């Protein structure tokens, strides 16, 4: 077998190395933490170990993987370019700022950097839900150049989360208007609900809208909200207490669908 390549992925500080064919299909993966090379076919053992040679440190166990979880199976059937799971919070903004950082000196801060800070703050809070049976996907691209900031899937259901930079600002919510500090009110909750509607269509499941405020000084909700939630980033951990909506198998199935870039191209 020729042309094998090694693709590193990172998730919550843990590295996994996937060994792929030229067509993007995986033939093995190496977990550094467990020092195990998981082979999908014994016939590829020599070629996989040769490809992984520069990355192996110390003795490793080599053999067929343990019974794969649904999430692993989904990952292995995806071409790396179609897998959204490795996306970092604010991935699209990180790439945009790398390509065009803007002028070094400007009178006002680049709004993209504030938006990125918000997505990173909210994304980090959502990633902490992983240990409670939840999955979070970040910066999901949509047709037309739009994107979803975060999609969260867990026992309590599905949520589309839009991040808003609100550092040290007073936030007033009068559905659908959101007032940030002294700025003019904006109908942000309409956008949040539209995000959830698009996610619901793509995943063929109910997705609930959430506006997540990054580091606000104060939050005032004038009247009870219709369907949508408005939460501080420090309140997002409360989603982990929600349950009774999805079974573990349903969570894994929806996560497998949501992480596939092709799921979102039909919108």
Backbone torsions as a table, in degrees:
resi	resn	phi	psi	omega
1	UNK	NA	125.4	-177.7
2	UNK	-115.0	163.8	172.9
3	UNK	74.7	20.5	176.0
4	UNK	-70.0	142.6	176.3
5	UNK	-130.1	152.3	-177.9
6	UNK	-107.0	126.4	-177.7
7	UNK	-119.3	113.0	178.1
8	UNK	-80.6	143.1	173.4
9	UNK	-131.3	149.1	-179.6
10	UNK	-124.7	138.4	176.3
11	UNK	-149.3	113.1	179.5
12	UNK	56.6	42.0	175.1
13	UNK	81.1	0.0	-179.8
14	UNK	-107.9	133.7	-176.8
15	UNK	-101.7	138.3	173.0
16	UNK	-132.7	135.6	-179.2
17	UNK	-107.9	120.0	177.9
18	UNK	-98.7	137.6	176.6
19	UNK	-104.6	121.3	-171.3
20	UNK	-122.0	151.6	169.5
21	UNK	-75.9	175.3	179.7
22	UNK	-65.8	-23.7	179.0
23	UNK	-86.4	3.8	177.2
24	UNK	93.3	-7.2	-179.8
25	UNK	-75.4	140.2	-179.6
26	UNK	-83.0	143.2	174.9
27	UNK	-117.3	-15.1	179.8
28	UNK	-169.0	166.1	169.9
29	UNK	-146.6	150.9	-175.8
30	UNK	-119.0	120.8	174.8
31	UNK	-95.7	114.3	178.7
32	UNK	-63.9	-39.5	-174.3
33	UNK	-63.1	-41.2	-179.6
34	UNK	-94.1	-4.7	-179.0
35	UNK	54.0	47.4	-177.7
36	UNK	-130.4	132.3	172.5
37	UNK	-100.9	117.5	-177.8
38	UNK	-98.1	115.2	-177.7
39	UNK	-97.8	133.9	173.8
40	UNK	-85.6	-19.7	177.1
41	UNK	-145.6	127.9	179.5
42	UNK	-63.0	-26.9	-179.6
43	UNK	-62.4	-23.5	-176.4
44	UNK	-95.2	6.9	-173.2
45	UNK	-52.4	-54.1	-174.7
46	UNK	-62.2	-44.0	-178.5
47	UNK	-66.8	-38.5	179.7
48	UNK	-65.9	-45.6	-179.8
49	UNK	-65.6	-33.5	176.8
50	UNK	-66.3	-42.5	179.6
51	UNK	-66.5	-36.8	-177.8
52	UNK	-84.0	-8.1	-175.0
53	UNK	-44.7	-49.7	-178.0
54	UNK	-66.8	-13.7	-174.9
55	UNK	-103.5	-13.2	-176.1
56	UNK	-82.7	133.3	177.7
57	UNK	-128.5	115.4	-179.6
58	UNK	80.4	-177.2	-178.8
59	UNK	-68.8	145.0	177.6
60	UNK	-132.9	155.1	172.9
61	UNK	-93.2	134.3	-178.7
62	UNK	-123.6	131.5	178.6
63	UNK	172.9	-177.0	177.8
64	UNK	-65.1	150.7	-179.3
65	UNK	-68.1	157.2	169.5
66	UNK	-60.3	168.6	-179.9
67	UNK	-50.5	114.9	-173.5
68	UNK	-65.4	142.8	172.6
69	UNK	-76.2	160.9	175.4
70	UNK	-55.3	-34.5	180.0
71	UNK	-66.1	-40.2	178.3
72	UNK	-65.3	-43.0	179.4
73	UNK	-60.7	-41.4	178.7
74	UNK	-63.5	-41.9	-179.4
75	UNK	-63.3	-39.8	-175.6
76	UNK	-72.7	-21.6	179.6
77	UNK	-88.7	-7.2	-177.4
78	UNK	-94.1	139.0	166.7
79	UNK	-67.5	139.4	-177.9
80	UNK	-52.9	-33.1	-179.3
81	UNK	-71.0	-18.0	-179.1
82	UNK	-98.1	-4.7	-176.0
83	UNK	-91.4	116.5	-178.0
84	UNK	-88.5	-8.6	-175.8
85	UNK	-58.3	-37.0	-179.4
86	UNK	-72.9	-7.8	-178.3
87	UNK	-56.2	133.9	174.7
88	UNK	-84.3	158.0	173.0
89	UNK	-56.8	129.9	-179.2
90	UNK	72.3	24.5	-176.0
91	UNK	-51.2	-46.8	-177.3
92	UNK	-63.7	-38.2	179.4
93	UNK	-71.1	-36.7	176.8
94	UNK	-59.4	-45.8	179.7
95	UNK	-64.7	-43.3	-179.2
96	UNK	-62.5	-41.1	-179.7
97	UNK	-71.2	-32.3	175.7
98	UNK	-65.8	-40.0	-178.1
99	UNK	-74.9	-37.9	-177.3
100	UNK	-140.5	84.7	-177.4
101	UNK	-69.3	-10.8	-179.1
102	UNK	81.5	173.4	-178.8
103	UNK	-64.5	146.4	-178.7
104	UNK	-65.5	-34.7	-178.3
105	UNK	-122.7	123.1	178.0
106	UNK	-144.5	155.4	-174.8
107	UNK	-68.1	-36.3	-178.9
108	UNK	-120.3	149.0	178.7
109	UNK	-59.6	145.6	177.3
110	UNK	-63.3	118.6	-177.8
111	UNK	-60.8	-23.7	178.8
112	UNK	-65.7	-33.8	-178.8
113	UNK	-71.4	-36.0	175.5
114	UNK	-67.8	-40.6	177.9
115	UNK	-63.0	-40.1	178.3
116	UNK	-64.6	-42.9	178.8
117	UNK	-59.5	-39.8	179.1
118	UNK	-64.9	-46.1	-178.9
119	UNK	-65.3	-35.6	179.0
120	UNK	-69.6	-40.7	178.5
121	UNK	-63.9	-47.5	-179.9
122	UNK	-67.9	-41.8	180.0
123	UNK	-61.4	-41.0	179.0
124	UNK	-62.9	-41.5	178.6
125	UNK	-63.5	-40.1	-179.4
126	UNK	-70.7	-34.9	179.6
127	UNK	-62.8	-25.9	179.3
128	UNK	-68.9	-12.3	178.6
129	UNK	-77.6	-13.1	-172.5
130	UNK	-53.5	-41.6	-176.9
131	UNK	-68.0	-11.8	-179.4
132	UNK	-100.0	17.7	177.7
133	UNK	89.0	17.9	-179.9
134	UNK	-107.6	156.9	174.3
135	UNK	-128.7	140.5	177.1
136	UNK	-125.3	133.1	174.1
137	UNK	-114.1	140.5	-174.4
138	UNK	-116.7	150.1	170.0
139	UNK	47.9	63.6	-178.0
140	UNK	-85.6	117.6	-178.5
141	UNK	-73.7	141.6	177.9
142	UNK	-122.0	158.0	175.7
143	UNK	-57.3	145.6	179.3
144	UNK	87.4	7.5	177.8
145	UNK	86.5	0.0	178.1
146	UNK	-84.5	175.1	178.1
147	UNK	-161.2	160.2	172.5
148	UNK	-97.7	133.6	-179.1
149	UNK	-65.2	-50.7	-177.9
150	UNK	-150.6	143.0	169.4
151	UNK	-124.7	128.1	-175.4
152	UNK	-117.2	131.8	-176.7
153	UNK	-130.2	126.5	-179.0
154	UNK	-165.9	-171.9	-178.7
155	UNK	-56.3	-28.0	-179.2
156	UNK	-87.4	4.4	178.4
157	UNK	115.1	-160.9	-178.8
158	UNK	-115.9	141.0	-179.2
159	UNK	-136.9	136.6	169.5
160	UNK	-101.3	120.9	-172.6
161	UNK	-115.4	122.0	175.1
162	UNK	-106.2	128.7	-177.4
163	UNK	-91.6	143.0	178.6
164	UNK	-133.5	125.5	177.8
165	UNK	-70.8	120.7	-176.8
166	UNK	-138.6	27.1	-172.9
167	UNK	-54.0	119.5	176.7
168	UNK	58.9	24.7	180.0
169	UNK	-109.5	150.1	171.7
170	UNK	-85.2	133.0	-177.5
171	UNK	-118.5	128.4	178.3
172	UNK	-120.0	129.3	-176.7
173	UNK	-117.0	120.0	173.4
174	UNK	-130.4	86.9	-171.1
175	UNK	-37.0	123.1	6.4
176	UNK	-95.5	7.3	-173.5
177	UNK	-83.9	140.2	176.3
178	UNK	-126.4	124.4	-179.6
179	UNK	-109.3	124.1	-178.8
180	UNK	-109.4	110.6	-178.5
181	UNK	59.9	-127.9	-178.9
182	UNK	-99.6	10.8	-179.1
183	UNK	-76.0	166.5	176.8
184	UNK	-69.0	141.3	177.7
185	UNK	-60.4	144.1	178.5
186	UNK	-127.0	143.7	-178.9
187	UNK	-79.7	58.8	-172.8
188	UNK	-66.8	-29.6	-178.4
189	UNK	-68.2	-23.8	173.9
190	UNK	-65.6	-41.3	178.7
191	UNK	-65.7	-40.9	179.9
192	UNK	-63.0	-42.2	178.9
193	UNK	-68.8	-36.2	178.2
194	UNK	-64.2	-38.9	176.0
195	UNK	-58.5	-47.5	-178.2
196	UNK	-64.8	-37.1	178.6
197	UNK	-63.7	-41.4	-180.0
198	UNK	-67.4	-39.8	178.0
199	UNK	-65.6	-39.5	178.1
200	UNK	-60.9	-40.6	-179.7
201	UNK	-65.9	-44.1	-177.8
202	UNK	-67.2	-39.4	-174.4
203	UNK	-96.1	-3.0	-177.2
204	UNK	48.4	46.6	178.9
205	UNK	-154.1	158.6	179.9
206	UNK	-70.5	126.2	176.7
207	UNK	-120.7	126.5	-176.4
208	UNK	-97.6	141.5	-175.1
209	UNK	-85.1	140.9	176.9
210	UNK	-137.6	132.0	169.5
211	UNK	-103.8	120.0	-177.6
212	UNK	-108.1	122.3	-178.0
213	UNK	-94.6	126.1	-179.8
214	UNK	-89.7	108.2	172.1
215	UNK	59.5	50.3	177.3
216	UNK	-75.7	154.5	175.3
217	UNK	-78.0	-33.7	-177.2
218	UNK	-159.5	149.5	178.1
219	UNK	-130.9	124.8	178.0
220	UNK	-124.0	118.4	176.7
221	UNK	-105.6	113.2	-169.8
222	UNK	-69.2	-46.1	-179.6
223	UNK	-132.5	157.3	177.6
224	UNK	-55.8	140.0	-176.0
225	UNK	-84.7	149.3	176.2
226	UNK	-91.5	108.8	176.0
227	UNK	70.5	-50.3	-173.8
228	UNK	-72.0	156.1	171.8
229	UNK	-115.0	145.2	170.2
230	UNK	-122.3	118.0	-173.9
231	UNK	-130.1	145.9	167.2
232	UNK	-70.5	157.0	178.8
233	UNK	-60.9	-30.4	179.9
234	UNK	-74.0	-10.9	-179.7
235	UNK	-97.6	-5.9	-175.6
236	UNK	-66.4	-26.4	178.2
237	UNK	-60.9	-22.1	179.4
238	UNK	-65.2	-19.3	177.1
239	UNK	-61.5	-28.9	-178.6
240	UNK	-65.0	-19.5	179.9
241	UNK	-83.6	-8.0	178.4
242	UNK	-81.6	143.2	179.6
243	UNK	-161.3	-173.9	176.3
244	UNK	80.4	10.1	-179.2
245	UNK	-106.5	-49.3	-176.7
246	UNK	-120.8	139.6	172.2
247	UNK	-80.0	157.8	-179.5
248	UNK	-52.7	-40.9	179.9
249	UNK	-64.7	-35.8	178.1
250	UNK	-68.5	-39.3	177.7
251	UNK	-59.3	-47.4	-178.1
252	UNK	-66.1	-39.1	-179.7
253	UNK	-64.9	-45.5	179.6
254	UNK	-67.8	-35.7	177.1
255	UNK	-64.4	-41.9	178.3
256	UNK	-60.7	-39.1	179.0
257	UNK	-69.7	-42.7	-174.1
258	UNK	-70.8	-29.7	-176.9
259	UNK	-78.4	-11.1	-179.8
260	UNK	-84.9	115.8	-178.7
261	UNK	-53.0	-33.5	-175.9
262	UNK	-67.5	-21.4	177.5
263	UNK	-60.4	-32.3	-172.0
264	UNK	-95.4	-6.2	-176.0
265	UNK	-76.5	-15.2	-177.7
266	UNK	-86.6	-2.1	-178.0
267	UNK	-72.0	NA	NA
